[in-house]
């Protein structure tokens, strides 16, 4: 049985970027331990440190992964980029969740 893939969407540039990356990683760890296969787009933070790309390049890559994942989990916090990822998920008719609890309940994990 294949694992349910979850795109994690959250703030990056507003606030402390290191803490924002950590929040996605913490969420990913919880999802992994529950049997999901999370995609952590903020791992690109480390790629960007060595090989910077324009904001829109990163967002366009995020959209590719939103399309590939089964659903999207939107974490709290103001973010125009995360809001655009949510819009993309709805456009693709993907399920969008606003908490791990909603996600688990939907998939009955």
Residue pairs with C-beta under 8 A, 6 or more apart in sequence:
3 35
3 36
3 37
4 35
4 36
4 37
4 70
4 71
4 107
4 109
5 36
5 37
5 38
5 39
5 68
5 69
5 70
5 71
6 31
6 36
6 37
6 38
6 39
6 69
6 70
6 71
6 72
6 73
6 103
7 38
7 39
7 41
7 62
7 65
7 66
7 69
7 71
7 72
7 73
7 85
7 89
8 24
8 27
8 28
8 31
8 38
8 39
8 40
8 41
8 42
8 72
8 73
8 75
9 41
9 66
9 72
9 73
9 74
9 75
9 79
9 82
9 85
9 86
9 89
10 20
10 23
10 24
10 27
10 42
10 74
10 75
10 76
10 77
10 79
10 82
11 20
11 75
11 77
11 78
11 79
11 81
11 82
12 20
12 21
12 42
12 45
12 79
12 81
12 82
13 55
13 79
13 81
14 20
14 77
14 78
14 79
15 77
17 45
20 42
20 77
21 42
21 43
21 45
23 75
24 40
24 41
24 42
24 75
25 40
25 42
27 38
27 73
27 75
27 100
28 38
28 40
30 100
31 37
31 38
31 73
31 100
31 103
32 38
34 100
34 104
34 109
35 109
36 103
36 109
38 73
39 65
39 68
39 69
41 58
41 61
41 62
41 65
41 85
44 58
44 61
47 53
48 58
55 81
59 81
59 84
59 85
62 81
62 85
63 85
63 88
66 72
66 85
66 88
66 89
66 92
66 94
67 88
67 92
69 94
70 94
70 95
71 89
71 94
71 95
71 96
71 97
71 103
71 106
72 85
72 86
72 89
72 94
72 95
72 96
72 97
73 97
73 98
73 99
73 100
73 103
74 82
74 85
74 86
74 96
74 97
74 98
75 82
86 96
89 95
89 96
90 96
95 106
97 103
97 106
